[in-house]
């Protein structure tokens, strides 16, 4: 079993339950001592834009922002699909703390060496 976990997420504010749940499981993996990376693509790139995630909650009441704050505090990499972000007019300067742009080849490299959770 791999000690690395890659969480890929393709939905954002268009599906707050699923988006919040992905961040929750990234947090759980980190708490269990796993090396965690989150890769945001498609609509999920909006979650890395400052000012977007603060009021997003799952139906259970979980706060996406609380989970993201935990991930930031523990320096979990938050990778943002470059072409997905550029298409949505999100630049590196718009990103929250700990987030950076990344391309598909980096995601593939991570996926080949990690357990992958896809949301």
SULZIWO-V823557 format. One record per residue. N is the residue number from 1. RES is the residue in one letter. PSI is psi in whole degrees, 0 to 359 (NA if undefined). D_LAST is the distance of its C-alpha to the last C-alpha in Angstrom with 2 decimals. Layout:
BEGIN
((N,RES,PSI,D_LAST) (N,RES,PSI,D_LAST))
END
This chain:
BEGIN
((1,X,138,20.39) (2,X,144,19.06) (3,X,0,19.47) (4,X,136,16.91) (5,X,127,13.19) (6,X,122,10.90) (7,X,117,7.56) (8,X,139,6.07) (9,X,128,4.75) (10,X,0,6.44) (11,X,156,7.45) (12,X,240,10.17) (13,X,343,13.25) (14,X,346,12.79) (15,X,76,10.31) (16,X,329,11.36) (17,X,308,10.35) (18,X,318,6.58) (19,X,315,7.28) (20,X,319,9.89) (21,X,321,8.28) (22,X,315,6.13) (23,X,325,9.65) (24,X,311,11.34) (25,X,330,10.15) (26,X,318,11.04) (27,X,315,14.26) (28,X,315,14.93) (29,X,318,14.72) (30,X,317,17.08) (31,X,333,19.34) (32,X,6,19.66) (33,X,12,21.00) (34,X,154,18.30) (35,X,114,18.20) (36,X,140,14.85) (37,X,139,13.57) (38,X,129,10.76) (39,X,118,10.36) (40,X,130,9.82) (41,X,170,10.39) (42,X,227,11.51) (43,X,340,11.66) (44,X,340,9.86) (45,X,335,13.13) (46,X,333,14.94) (47,X,336,13.63) (48,X,355,15.73) (49,X,129,18.73) (50,X,137,21.33) (51,X,359,22.00) (52,X,316,18.79) (53,X,346,16.73) (54,X,324,19.82) (55,X,14,19.88) (56,X,128,16.27) (57,X,154,15.78) (58,X,168,13.87) (59,X,336,16.20) (60,X,350,17.05) (61,X,351,18.54) (62,X,139,16.31) (63,X,121,16.73) (64,X,323,14.02) (65,X,321,17.11) (66,X,317,18.34) (67,X,318,15.31) (68,X,318,15.53) (69,X,316,19.27) (70,X,311,18.99) (71,X,321,16.94) (72,X,317,19.59) (73,X,327,22.40) (74,X,15,21.39) (75,X,40,20.95) (76,X,124,17.40) (77,X,133,16.93) (78,X,101,14.73) (79,X,135,14.75) (80,X,121,14.69) (81,X,117,14.86) (82,X,305,18.58) (83,X,327,19.07) (84,X,318,16.19) (85,X,314,17.87) (86,X,318,21.35) (87,X,328,20.79) (88,X,15,19.88) (89,X,40,22.92) (90,X,126,21.25) (91,X,168,23.34) (92,X,324,23.25) (93,X,340,25.69) (94,X,349,23.31) (95,X,151,20.73) (96,X,166,20.49) (97,X,134,22.04) (98,X,354,20.39) (99,X,147,18.37) (100,X,158,19.60) (101,X,147,19.15) (102,X,155,18.15) (103,X,170,18.26) (104,X,326,16.50) (105,X,328,19.05) (106,X,320,18.10) (107,X,318,14.45) (108,X,316,16.01) (109,X,315,18.50) (110,X,317,16.05) (111,X,325,14.01) (112,X,342,17.44) (113,X,13,18.42) (114,X,162,15.43) (115,X,130,13.36) (116,X,128,9.86) (117,X,123,6.72) (118,X,128,3.80) (119,X,NA,0.00))
END
